[in-house]
C-alpha cells in the first residue's frame, strides 16, 4: 500500500512499514451484513455500499455471463482499507489476465478510527462490540454470486496481516464456500479447537522470517497469543488430513529489496483430502510489509486458481 509509517496494532511495538500496516481480531457478535442487493458494476471497476460498507468490484473485460468465472476477495489489514491493499498487491491486472471477478471490501472502524476485521482470538477487535465479520463476508460472497455468474468451486480469499487472519477465519467458518486462501503475514486461531472446517480448504501461508509485527515464531498481540507460522501450517495439515513431510519446491523471487529467490517453498499434497493442498512460503529476511515485486501477484494467483473444489 502507498502510505509510509502506518500504525500497527495496540500494544505492539511500532514499525516503520514501507507500504502498509495491518494486523488482526477476536470474538463473534452480531454485526452489519449485506441486505438489499446493491447495483454492482456490469464491467470495469466500481465501488458500491454493501451492508453499510464500501466494496470495490472489478469485472474483467473477458467476463461472460454465459461462463462461470472465479471470484477473488482481498482483505486489508488493521488501519488500512481495500483500495490501499489493492495498490499494494496489484491484483487488478491479474483479474484482467486471468478472467476472475475481483472484490476488495472495507472492514469497520474501531473506537480509534482504524479499520479492522474481527478475525480470531488474537486479531483484531480491541474494543467495543465486535462485528460479525465472518457472517458479513460470507453474505458478501453470496451477494456477488447473486450479481455475476460465479463458479462456486472457485472462490478464493487473500489477505495481509489482519486480513490474513480473517482469510483463515473464513476458511474455518465457511469451508463449503471457500476453495483456497492466501495469508501474507497472518495466522490462524491460537485456540485450534475454534476452527472446525466442514470440508478441506487449500491454504498458502506466506510469512516473513523477520516479521517485526506478527512474529514468524508466534507471540502476543496485546495480551492475546497467536500461533507461529509453523503451527499455523501444522493446524491446516490436520484440518485437510494431509500426510507426509511435504516437499521442497524451487525458491521464488517475490521481494525486490532482498537477494534473488529469497522465498523458500514447501508444499504438502500427499493424502490431503478433497484434492486440497497446504503450502508454506517463507520470505527469508522479509519484513511485515515486504516490498513485493512483479512476480508476487502472478504467483499467488497461480496458486489460487490451480485449486478447484471437487464436484458435489
Secondary structure, DSSP 8 states (H G I E B T S, - for coil): ---SS----TTS-----SS-----B----------S-----SSEEEEEEETTEEEEEEE-TT--TTS-EEEEEEE--TT--HHHHHHHH--HHHHHHHT-EEEEE--EE-TTS-EE---BTTBB--SSS---HHHHHHHHHHHHHHHS-EEEEEEEEEEETHHHHHHHHHHHH-TTT--EEEEES----SSGGG---SS--EEEEEEETT-SSS-TT-EEETTEEE--HHHHHHHHHHHTT--S--EEEEEE--BTTS-SS-EEEEEE-TT-GGG--EEEEEETT--TT--B-THHHHHHHHHHHT------
